[in-house]
Amino acid sequence: LFAIFAFATCGGYSGELRLSVDCANKSESDLSIDIAFAYPFRLHQVNFEVPTCEGKRRETLSLIGDFSSSAEFFVTIAVFAFLYSLAATVVYIFFQNKYRENNRGPLIDFIVTVVFSFLWLVSSSAWAKGLSDVKIATDPDEVLLLMSACKQQSNKCLPVRSPVMSSLNTSVVFGYLNFILWAGNIWFVFKETGWHSSGQRHPPDTMEKQSSSYNQGGYNQDSYGPAGGYNQPGSYGQVGEYGQSQSYSQSGPTSFANQI
């Protein structure tokens, strides 16, 4: 959707400006000179006729500049981004198994997302500069300077209407929004590659090794069973060196020494 808004607001643009040339001889005046232009903004091919205020002779002029490269580059990236997003959506929904097979799908998706993020930034910046130049080239005050009749003080040249550039401004905004959207999506596609999960496997392995070493250290609850030597509440049983059972009571160290 963001890609559609980007190329629609730029590629579908058409604008018009209107000028007025009031000659000293009113019969030679032209108070409504309309100049129309549109995408891809090859302004040097936009021709228009204006009075010279020297009889009935008129001169043919053209706007200045060719800004088609930045505009077409921006629209091309938007169209391809839209097509890739559409294809990726179909793959995500209907071919999920193929997408995850051998991790090739997420890897390709990750690379393409990084490339599109970079292209969105470059194309949006280039088009923002191109739009600034288009605004200058289509400024009615700048266009009036091209007319020979306006160089004579006896004639009055006035701008009547300036072109509306709101949709072109919107296209630049959507261009940078697409860059933010695609750049933010890099993280989510990176998680799909498996590199993120493989980087988090070490802490569980370390805990498993610590748990294993703890069990091997002799801390086993089975050693506290009935075989621990607790025969009677008042005495302790012990098997002597020659297999005979020896016992000693809690009478004290002297009694224990006598039995030994």
N, C-alpha and C positions, 0 to 999 in steps of 0.2 A: 504493500500500500504506500509506503513512504517513497519507494522508487517510482511508482505511478505518478504520485503528486509532483515529484521532482521533474520528470521529463514532460509531463503534461503542461505544467505552468510555464515551462521554457519553450518547448517545441511547438506549442500551440499559440504562441503570442503573435499579435499583430497590433501595431500602434499607429497613431497619426498625430501630426502637429499642424497647426494652421498659422499662417502669417498674413500680414496686411501691409501693402505698399501703397501709400497715398502720394501720388505725384503732384507736382505743382500744377500741372495740367490735369484736371480731374478726369478728363476723358481717357487718359492713359493709365489711370489707377487700377489696381486689382486688390480689393479688400478681403479676398478669401482665397488664399493660396494653400491648398491642402497637399501635404506630403505624407504619404503612407509608407510604412516599412514593416517588416516582419522577420521572423526566424528564417534563415540562419544569420541575419544581420550582415549581409554583404551590402553595406550602405553605399559603397562607391558605385553600385549598380542602380541605385534609386535616383531616377532623374525627375526633374520638375522644371516647369517654365515660369519665368517671372518677368514682369515688365522692366524695361530699361528707362522708362520716362523720357525717352527720346523718340517721339513719334509712336507709331504702332509696332515698332520692332520689339521683339521679346527675345530673351536669352535662355538657353537651356543649361541648367546647373545640375549638380549631383552632390549628394552628401559625401562626407569624407570618412574613410575607414572601412576595413574589412575585419569583422570580429567573428567570423564563422568558425574559425578553428576552435576557440575556447567553448563556444556554444555547442557545436557539434560533438566535441569531446565529452562535454558534460552530459548531453542527451544520450550519447552512445553508452557511456558507463551506466546510466540509469536504466536503459533498456536491457542491457545484458545482466545487470543486477536483478531486475525483475524476472527475467527468464530463468536465471539460475535459482532464484528463490522459489519459483514455481516448480522447477524440476526437483529441487531438494525436498520440497514439501511432499511431492508424490513419492519420492524414495523413502522418506521417513515413515510414511503411512503404509505403503503397500509393499515395500521391498526392504523391510528392516533386517531380515536375515542376511540378504545379500550385502546390505550396507555394512554390517558388522563382520562379514567374512574376511578372515586374514587381516583384520584391522585396516584394510586398504581404504574403505569408504570414509571412515572418520579422518584418516590422514589426508586424503585428497580434500575433504571438506575443510579441514583446518587450514591447509595451504591456500585454497581458494578464498576463504574468509579473510585471511591476512592480506592477500593481494587486493581484494575488493576494498578493504578498509583503507589501504594506501591510495588506491585509485580514487576513492570518494574524496579523500582529503585534497589530492592534487587537482582533480577536476573542479571541485567546488571553489578552491582558491583561484584557479585560472578563470573560471566563469565570473567570480566576484570582481576580479580585475577587469575582465571584458565588459561586464555590465556597467562598471564605472565609466569606461571609455564610451560605451554606447550612449549613456546619459549625456556625456559632454558633446558627442557628435550630433545628437538630436535635440540639443538645447536650442530653442527658437532664437535666442539672442546670438548664439554662435552661428546659426544658419543665416541670419540677416547680414552678418559680416561678409558672406560670400557674394552678395548682390551688389552690382555696380551702382544701381539706383540709390541704394542706402548710403553710399559714400558722398552724396550731394546733400547739403544741408537744407536745400529747398524742398526735399522730399521727406516724408515721414514714414518710417518703417516700424511697425509694432508687432509684437507677438500676440496672437489671439488665443491660442490654446496649446498647451504643452502636452506631450504624450503621457499616458498613465502607465507607470512602471511598477505598480503594486504586485502584479503577478510575477514579474521577473525578480523582484525582491523576495517574494515567497519561494521561488525556485532555489535561490541561494540558501535560504534558511533550511529548506528541506534537504539540500545537498549536505550541509553540515550535520543535520539530524541523522541522515543516513550514515555518515561517517561514525558518529557516536554509537549508532545502533549496531553497525557491523563490528566496530572495534570492541564493544562490550560483548558481542557474541563470540569473540575469540576465546574467552575463558570457558564458555559452555562447550564449544566444540573441542577445546583442548582436553576437557574431562572425558569426552567420548573416545579419545584416542587411546586411553589406557595408561598414558604416561603419568597422569595425575595419581591413579590408584597404585601404580607400581612404586611410586615415590613414597607411599605411605605404608609399605609392607614391612619396613625395617623395625619400627617400634614394637609391633606385635611379636616378631621373631625374637627380639631382645627379651621381652617379658617371658616368652616361652622358655628361653634358655635359662633365665634366672629361676623360674619355677622348677625346671628339671634339676638344676644344681641344688636347690633347696631340698628336694625330695631325696637326692642321693646323699645328702649330708647326715642322714640317720634320723631325721625328724619324722618318724612314722608313728601314727597312733596305735598300730598293732602291737608295738613294744610295751604298751601300758596295759596288757591283758592280764589274765590270771597267772601267766607264767612269769610274772615279774618278781615272785618270791614273797608275796604277802600271804603267809600260811595262816597265821593266827593274829588276832588283834594285839596280843602282848608279846609276841616273839617273832623272830625272823628266821626263816629256814635257808640253809646254804649247803650246797653239796661240796664236800671236801675234796682233797686232792686224790684220795683213794676210792672215791665213789660213795663213801659213807655220808649219811646226812648228819650235818652238824647244826645245832641250834643255839641261839644265845638269846637271853632275855634282856629286858631293859633295866637290869639291876645295876648296871654301871660298868665302868672300865675294868675294875678289879675282877669281877666275875667273868668277864669276857676273857681276860688274860689267863685265869685259871683253867678255863675250858680249853684254851689253846695248848 
